């Protein structure tokens, strides 16, 4: 059974550099993927991945090992992405207003949606495009939840958000995805290519 | 429960396995009886599944190796920094002793040369007025070599103390998360 992240970090704190190497092997791809999708720049994504582990290494002695460190690692990465995005695209991470928690608990339409009948390849293309169109905060929760399989609690820890806000973000993100997946709402060339 | 359709929040909680066993069993009962909610759950599950299986970005093959190398380099630098610490601390201590030593030398030489006397004449007997002779006498009385050595030892001490603080203090990046 492979050691847990927390065990690896303890080993690293005890002087075993290979333990940190194992963490690097484990999380380089997820962090690169997250940063690449959020920043849409492979070079910056590589820098984010590298800086994440350097910061993890330097802050190892301060990390609370009673909490899972996976959200902490993603938190370092997300914060870097957030800083970079603020430089390039201000205000993309602005909070939702007070209305954020409202209008969520509604009953949705029970009619099948057109995207449900799409072929897998076309669905993938549209979904990828739809994710790219999401605001960064929604993109982040979608990526952490479905790409990295973080629990709601871990996402809340990683993004330093209340649990209910994470729920709201995820709900709204999925609603926007469904809306963007409607064939008539698609107009980009990428989508047209996917449909061929 | 069986009379009402599930809310969006309930569906989310069901899909994301956020419910306890009891609440989930209640929803299961409703979903089994309600075609509308069953269809909605299936639709949400399809979206969640589509997201989960979406192909990931291709990571550069050598990225992990490059990160390992960068981390190892930083670890080596930190180790070297820590190894230097006793030496820097010792040097700082001796430079502090030199500051005290040359400081005392300056005081003693000033007293021997009568610098304080010249100064007191300047300050207390203003009726004598300023004269270039008394000014040059004061300059000659100042122990310049001792002062220069004291100044150099102070600068050395400050530089070494800075290095010592940097050696002990955590790296600035530690404060970021």
Interface residues (C-beta under 8 A of the other chain):
Chain A: X17 X20 X21 X24 X25 X28 X29 X32 X33 X36 X37 X42 X45 X46 X49 X50 X53 X54 X55 X57 X58 X59 X62 X72 X75 X76 X79 X104 X105 X106 X107 X108 X110 X112 X113 X116 X123 X124 X127 X128 X131 X142 X145 X146 X147 X149 X152 X167 X170 X171 X174 X177 X178
Chain B: X5 X6 X7 X8 X9 X11 X12 X16 X18 X36 X39 X40 X43 X44 X46 X47 X48 X50 X51 X52 X54 X55 X56 X57 X59 X60 X63 X64 X66 X67 X68 X70 X71 X72 X74 X75 X170 X171 X173 X174 X176 X177
